[in-house]
Amino acid sequence: MCLIFPFTLNGATLNWFYRLNPRTINSFDSLKQTFVDHFMIHTDHIYSMDDLYMLCQGEDEPLLEYVTSFSPEYSRCPETDDLAAVGPFKSGLRESNFRYLVHSNPWNTYAELIDLR
């Protein structure tokens, strides 16, 4: 069933599915519960790229926490693709070596940036 599940998704739900960390779901029940936990609380507001530009990494916030907070917000933006998410992500980074690296290289997708962590 887990293999068929992604074919039933589109938009934000499909974005969410492809962003799951590999080997974190070991059964359909686990997949179902993870899906429900993520989307049941977030059905009242459809996010746009403008919402992503409002996210900023805090002065003392570790990069992993920023990514962890940015990724779910991005998954709720059905009209924003992986290329368009690069701008808001870069914009929200605080001054750091990572920010310099991100701004000095041409990244094609948000997924490429996340792989740098």
JOGI-V139784 format. One record per residue. N is the residue number from 1. OMEGA is omega in degrees with one decimal (none if undefined). NEAR is the number of other C-alpha atoms within 8 Angstrom. D_FIRST is the distance of its C-alpha to the first C-alpha in Angstrom with 2 decimals. Layout:
# JOGI-V139784
n=N omega=OMEGA near=NEAR d_first=D_FIRST
n=N omega=OMEGA near=NEAR d_first=D_FIRST
This chain:
# JOGI-V139784
n=1 omega=-179.4 near=5 d_first=0.00
n=2 omega=-179.2 near=8 d_first=3.80
n=3 omega=-178.7 near=5 d_first=5.35
n=4 omega=-174.4 near=7 d_first=5.28
n=5 omega=-177.0 near=8 d_first=6.24
n=6 omega=179.8 near=9 d_first=9.64
n=7 omega=178.0 near=6 d_first=10.60
n=8 omega=-174.5 near=6 d_first=10.97
n=9 omega=170.6 near=8 d_first=13.35
n=10 omega=176.6 near=8 d_first=17.02
n=11 omega=-175.8 near=8 d_first=20.15
n=12 omega=-179.5 near=10 d_first=20.24
n=13 omega=178.1 near=10 d_first=16.59
n=14 omega=175.5 near=10 d_first=15.77
n=15 omega=179.1 near=10 d_first=18.74
n=16 omega=-176.9 near=10 d_first=17.54
n=17 omega=-177.6 near=8 d_first=14.15
n=18 omega=177.8 near=6 d_first=16.15
n=19 omega=176.7 near=6 d_first=18.64
n=20 omega=177.0 near=7 d_first=16.56
n=21 omega=179.7 near=5 d_first=18.28
n=22 omega=175.7 near=5 d_first=16.66
n=23 omega=176.4 near=5 d_first=15.58
n=24 omega=179.1 near=6 d_first=15.90
n=25 omega=-176.8 near=8 d_first=12.39
n=26 omega=177.0 near=7 d_first=11.67
n=27 omega=178.0 near=7 d_first=8.99
n=28 omega=178.0 near=9 d_first=6.58
n=29 omega=177.2 near=6 d_first=9.96
n=30 omega=177.7 near=9 d_first=11.79
n=31 omega=-179.5 near=11 d_first=9.97
n=32 omega=-178.6 near=8 d_first=10.51
n=33 omega=178.1 near=8 d_first=14.04
n=34 omega=178.6 near=8 d_first=14.89
n=35 omega=-178.4 near=8 d_first=14.10
n=36 omega=179.2 near=8 d_first=16.17
n=37 omega=-177.4 near=8 d_first=18.85
n=38 omega=-170.7 near=8 d_first=19.32
n=39 omega=-179.1 near=8 d_first=19.50
n=40 omega=-178.7 near=7 d_first=21.07
n=41 omega=-170.8 near=7 d_first=24.31
n=42 omega=-176.7 near=8 d_first=24.56
n=43 omega=-173.6 near=7 d_first=24.38
n=44 omega=-176.5 near=5 d_first=28.17
n=45 omega=174.6 near=5 d_first=29.18
n=46 omega=-176.0 near=8 d_first=28.14
n=47 omega=176.6 near=10 d_first=29.46
n=48 omega=178.3 near=11 d_first=31.34
n=49 omega=176.8 near=13 d_first=32.62
n=50 omega=177.6 near=7 d_first=35.81
n=51 omega=179.4 near=8 d_first=34.03
n=52 omega=179.5 near=13 d_first=32.92
n=53 omega=179.3 near=11 d_first=36.59
n=54 omega=179.4 near=7 d_first=37.51
n=55 omega=179.0 near=10 d_first=35.58
n=56 omega=175.8 near=10 d_first=37.89
n=57 omega=178.9 near=11 d_first=37.78
n=58 omega=-177.2 near=7 d_first=40.22
n=59 omega=180.0 near=5 d_first=43.32
n=60 omega=-177.0 near=4 d_first=42.19
n=61 omega=176.9 near=8 d_first=38.43
n=62 omega=-179.0 near=7 d_first=36.76
n=63 omega=-178.5 near=7 d_first=34.81
n=64 omega=177.9 near=7 d_first=31.53
n=65 omega=177.5 near=8 d_first=32.02
n=66 omega=178.8 near=12 d_first=32.78
n=67 omega=-179.3 near=9 d_first=29.64
n=68 omega=177.5 near=8 d_first=27.63
n=69 omega=-178.8 near=8 d_first=29.24
n=70 omega=-173.5 near=11 d_first=29.19
n=71 omega=178.0 near=8 d_first=25.54
n=72 omega=177.9 near=9 d_first=24.19
n=73 omega=178.2 near=10 d_first=27.04
n=74 omega=-179.0 near=11 d_first=26.22
n=75 omega=177.7 near=11 d_first=22.58
n=76 omega=179.7 near=12 d_first=24.20
n=77 omega=-174.3 near=12 d_first=26.30
n=78 omega=-177.9 near=11 d_first=24.48
n=79 omega=-177.7 near=7 d_first=27.63
n=80 omega=-179.8 near=10 d_first=28.12
n=81 omega=-175.5 near=7 d_first=26.77
n=82 omega=178.3 near=9 d_first=26.72
n=83 omega=-177.7 near=8 d_first=30.27
n=84 omega=-178.1 near=11 d_first=31.71
n=85 omega=-179.2 near=14 d_first=30.46
n=86 omega=-178.1 near=13 d_first=32.71
n=87 omega=179.6 near=7 d_first=35.86
n=88 omega=179.5 near=12 d_first=35.07
n=89 omega=-179.9 near=13 d_first=33.69
n=90 omega=-177.8 near=10 d_first=36.90
n=91 omega=-176.8 near=8 d_first=39.07
n=92 omega=-178.6 near=11 d_first=37.92
n=93 omega=174.6 near=10 d_first=38.63
n=94 omega=179.2 near=9 d_first=41.79
n=95 omega=179.3 near=6 d_first=44.46
n=96 omega=174.9 near=7 d_first=43.31
n=97 omega=179.2 near=6 d_first=43.04
n=98 omega=178.8 near=6 d_first=39.39
n=99 omega=177.7 near=11 d_first=40.45
n=100 omega=178.7 near=9 d_first=43.09
n=101 omega=-178.9 near=8 d_first=40.61
n=102 omega=-177.2 near=11 d_first=38.22
n=103 omega=-177.8 near=8 d_first=41.11
n=104 omega=178.5 near=6 d_first=42.78
n=105 omega=179.3 near=6 d_first=39.90
n=106 omega=179.0 near=6 d_first=38.22
n=107 omega=-179.5 near=9 d_first=34.51
n=108 omega=-175.9 near=7 d_first=32.33
n=109 omega=174.8 near=11 d_first=29.31
n=110 omega=179.4 near=13 d_first=28.42
n=111 omega=177.1 near=7 d_first=25.84
n=112 omega=179.1 near=9 d_first=28.85
n=113 omega=-178.3 near=11 d_first=30.78
n=114 omega=178.9 near=8 d_first=28.15
n=115 omega=179.2 near=6 d_first=28.04
n=116 omega=-176.9 near=5 d_first=31.77
n=117 omega=none near=5 d_first=31.37
